[in-house]
Structures are given as structure tokens and as C-alpha cells.
Amino acid sequence: MDHSIYPTANGPVESGREQKQFLHVCPNLIHIGKQVRTFIEDDGFGNLVASIHEQGLLEPVLLAMNGGDYILVAGERRVRACLKLGLESIPTFVIGRDLSSDEILFIQLSENLQRDGLNPIDEGKAYFMYLSKKLGSENIRYITNRIVLYDRRRKDMSERDVKAISTIELISGKTARSIQNLLKLLNLDAQMQSAIIQKNITVSQGYILSTNIDHPNIDKIFQSLLQNPKITNKKLREYFIEDDLGKKSEPISLYSKLRSIRRSIEKSGLQSKTEASQILNEIELIRQFVGRNE
């Protein structure tokens, strides 16, 4: 039984209540669009093409309708394999009502998160696709900061933001903290993300790298990790408080941290008046504390 959770006017419901129609559809008519999973034309894809050529497409892809168009929800690799083979029609399940783009995104997210083999980077991208649209920002740090606030002071957040993050928790079965960690992996560069996908480094090592993304020696530490992937998490953390992977560095001063925050604001800006107000409140608290200790 399919237990995916789909949205309705009254909130999420199980997909068993959504009617699906079995249809044969020309793959050229299917709009693939932006998908949760990263498509790579690797050996596995070549094997899939050979399998479909030999046996046909055994597992129908899932489609939704939007304005009369067929929108792919799940099954990108299968559709691309069928396109490569030049098939005229393929088996599909089509959700039996016209859906909004928000509903399609929701269903796409829930369908893919419940499939096996979703790597941590694509899982983080899935959360980002949904939350960036719902929270109105494509700034990963802003989104992760909203999740931190959700975890600590939910009452200070808008109903829209609380609903978006709680929905992700519901779909994924993960805590807000786990979702935040997966999103932080997207701050890593392409080589680091690829190392996680290819399992050259562990996800927990990726978390440590993402926590220290602004460290001046992160590239050197990453290369050292590739050469010796059995480095313990404890040792990896120690590298980030050492210079040249051995010599202890001086602790970063509070002044330097504040300057780093200022440069970040100058570079990325603020996402809302609410965030600006929160920052000003924290600055005022710091000013009062420093004033008492002069």
C-alpha cells in the first residue's frame, strides 16, 4: 500500500485517498522539470536502459497534471532511459486531478523521500526545494537559521514558517535538527558533496566540514580526509582548531567573530524586517553586557 502524504485544503492526507489513473503516455510529452534526485548518466543508468530495452518498463512512473501538462513526480531515470530508447509510450500512474505547483512539489517530495537509495545531498536538496519556496528565500543559511529558531523559540515565528518546517518533519520522519544538518551539507563545494555521494567520506564527516565551512584550512583538511578516510570524527574536529594539521591555532576572538557576521550580512543581506529586528535586539543585549564589564 502506498502511504505517501499528500496535501489538501484541510492539510496532508495519505495518498490512498488520491485517485490515480493508469495510462500509457508518450515520454516526449512528460515535463521532467527540477527533480529531487541528481541525475547521473552512470553505469547504473546504462544497465537500466539495457533492462528496459530487454523487458520493457516494468514500474510505471508517477505523473501529475498541471494546466493540461504531464508533470513528472517520480521516475526521472526511467523516463530518460525510455527517451534514449525512443519509446513511443510508457506506463504511468497519473494523479486524477489538476494540481497546483505547490501540491506537485509536496507530492514529489513525499514520494522521493520514501524511496530507498536517496543520498544525503539529494535529501538535503529535497528539503531545500520545498522550504525555499515556502519560506520565500533561497539562502541556505537563512533557512537553517529559521529551523534553529523553530527548534528553540517557535512562538516567535510566523504561522507560515512553522507550518512549512513541521510539514517537512511529518513527511520525512526526521527532527528539525537532522533536517538542518542535511541542509548544511549544501554549503559544501561540489567536490565535497560528490565525496559524500560516492561514500568517499561519511555523512558525519560531511557534517563536521559543513560546520566549519568558513575555516581557512577547510580545503587542506578535506584533502587530508580523502587520503585517510579512517580519520575519526574526534580527530577531524581537532584539525579545525589546529594550523597545518598539527599546530594549535589561537582561539578566534569574539571581535573577529562579530566582524565575520558583519561581512556575512554585507554579502547576503537580511531576509526580513523580523530578522533585522532580532539582530538589533541581540546587539543591544551585547552592548548592555559589555557596558557592565568595562
N, C-alpha and C positions, 0 to 999 in steps of 0.2 A: 504493500500500500504506500502511496506517495503521501508523505507528511509535510510537504513544503508549506510554508506560511505565506499567504497572500493578503494584500491589503484590500479593505473595502471601506465604504463610507463610515462604518462603525468600528474600524480597526482591523488588525490582522486576523485572518481565519485560516484553517487548514485548506490545502489545495484540493482536498477531496470534494469540497463544495463548488469548485470551479469546474465547469464542463469543458472537456477537451474533445475536439473532433479529429478523427484520423483522416488525413488527406495526403495524396501524392502531389508534391509541388515541385516545379522546375527550380533547381538551385540558383539559377541566374536571377530569379525573382525575389530571392531572400536577401534582405538588407542585413549585413553582418554587423556593421557599426562597431562601437567600442565595447570590447568584451572584458570580463573579469580576468580570464586566464591569458597569459602571454603565449602567443602562437609562435612556435619554433619549428621550422621545417627540418627536423632531425631524422635519425634512423627510425624512431618510433612512428613518425608520420609516414615515412616510406613503407613501413610494414602495414600501416593502416590502409594506405592506398592499395597495396597488393591484396590485402584481405577483402576489401570491398570489391575490387576487380574480380576476385575469385568467387566470393559468396554473396555479393550484394550488401547493401546497408541493412544490418540486422536490427540495430537500435535506432528508432525514429528520433529525429531532432525535435526540440521544443520551440514553437513559434508563437508569437503574439501578433495581434492585428492592431495597427495604428493608422488611421486615415486611409484604410484600404490597402496598406502595405504589409507585407510579411516581415516581421522583425524577429531576428534570431535571439532567443533567450538562452539556450544551452545547446552546444554541439558544434562549435566553430571548426574544430579539426575535421569532423565528419563532413561538414558542408564543403570545406576547402578540398578535401580528398575527392569528393564527388564532382566538384568543379574541375579538378585536374583530370579526372577520368572522362569528362564531357557527358555525364549522365543527363538525360532529358528530364527525369523526375526522380524524387526520392521520398521515402515515407516520413511523415511528420505528424506530430500532435500539435494542433492549433487551439489555443485557448479561445473558447467560444463567445467572446465579446470584445468589443473595441476597447483598448486600454490606453490610458494616458501615458506619457513618457515616464512620469514618476512611478506609476504602477509597474511598467515594464522593468524599470531599474530595480524595483523592490523584488520582483519575481526572479529576475536574473541573478540578483544577489543571493536570495534564499536557495535557488536551485544549485548554484555553483558551490556554495558553502557546504552543502550537504553531500557533495560528491567526494569520492576518495581521490587522493593524489594532488590536492591543491597545495602548492608550495607556499611557504610563509610570505614571500614577496607578493605573489598574486593575491593571497588572502588580505594582506595589508592594502593592496591596490583596490580590492573589492570594497573594503571599508571606506577607503578614501573616495571612491566614486560616489558612494551613497552620501557620506557625510559632507563632502564638499558642496554637493547640490543642496542638501538640507540646511546646512549652516551658512551657506552663501559665501564661502571662501575656499580658494584653492591653495592656501598657505598651510602646509602641514603642521608647522609649529603652532599656528593659531588653533587648528583643530585639536591637536594633542593638549593644548592648554585648556580648551573647553572641556575635554574629558577629565583632566585633573580637577577642574572646578566642579564638575559633575560628581566626582568621587568624594570631594571634600565639602563643598558648600552648594549643594544642589538648589537650595532655596533661593540663591542669588541669581539663578539662571532663568532665561525665558522658557515658557512652556514649550515653544517650538524646539529649542535646543535639547531640553530634557527628553522630549518625545523621540527625537532623532537618535540620541545615544541609547536610550532604553530599548528602542526598536532593534538596534544592532545587537545589543545584549541578548534580546529574545531570539533573534534569528540564529546567532552564532553559538549561543550557549556559553559564551565567554564573559569574563568580568570586564569592566571598563578598563582596569589596569592592563589586562592582557591585550585588549584591543589597542590601547595606547602604545604598548611596546611594539606591536606589529606595524603600526603606522610609522613609528620612529625609524624602522628599517628602511623606509622610503627616502630618508635623508641621506643614506649611504650612496656613494657613487655607483655607476653601472658595474664596475669590476667587482666591488664588494657584494652587491646584490647578486651578481652571477655566481660568485663563490658560495653563497648561501643556497641558491637554487641547485647548483651542481653538487652540493654537500661537501665542498672542499673545506668549509668551516661550518661549525654548528650554529644553530639559531641562537643559542645563549651567547656564543661569541659575537654574533651579529648584534645582539642587544647591547653588549658592552661597547662595541665600536660605535654604535649609534648614540650612546650616552656621552661619548667623548668626541663627537663629530667635529668640534672646533679645536681639538688638541693639535698643536703644530706638528707633532710626530706621528699622526694617525696613519699616514701612508707607509712610513717606515715600519710601524708596528704591524700593520696589516700584511706587508710583505714577509715579515718575520713569522707571522702566524701561518701563512701559506706554506712556508718552508718547514714549519714544525707545528702541524695542526693539533698535536697532542698536548700543546701548552694548556695548562689548567686555567680555569676561569680566574682563580685567585692570582696566578702569576700574570695573566693578561691585564687584570686591573692594576697590578703593581707597575706594569710598564707605563701606564698613563700618569704615574706620579714620579717617573724617572726620566732623565735625559739620556739619549743614546743607548736606550735599553739596558741601563746599568747604573748610571749615576743619579742619585736622588736630586730632584729639582726643588727649587724654592717654592713654597706654597704660593698659590695665586692670591694676591691681595684683594681685599674687598673693593678697593678703589678700581683695580683692573677689571674685576667682575662687573662693576657698575658701568665702566667705560664700554665694556663688551655689550652690555644691554643697550646702552645708548646707540652704539653703532648698528645693532640689530634693528632698532626702531627706525633709525635713519634709512636703512636699506630697505626694509619691508613695510614700514608704515604701521599704523594701527588699524584694526579691522572694524572698530565701532566706537561710539562715544562711551559705551559701557566699559570697554577695555581701558580707554583713556582715563576714565574716572577711577577705575580700580588701581591703575598705576600711580595716579596722583595721590590717592589715599595711602598707598604703601610708602611713597616718597615722603609724605608728611609724617608718617609714623617713624621713618628712619631719621628725619630731621629732628623730631622731638627727642628721640633716644640719644642721638649724637650730642644734642644740646645739653642734655642732662649729664653727659660724661666728659664735657670739655674741662 
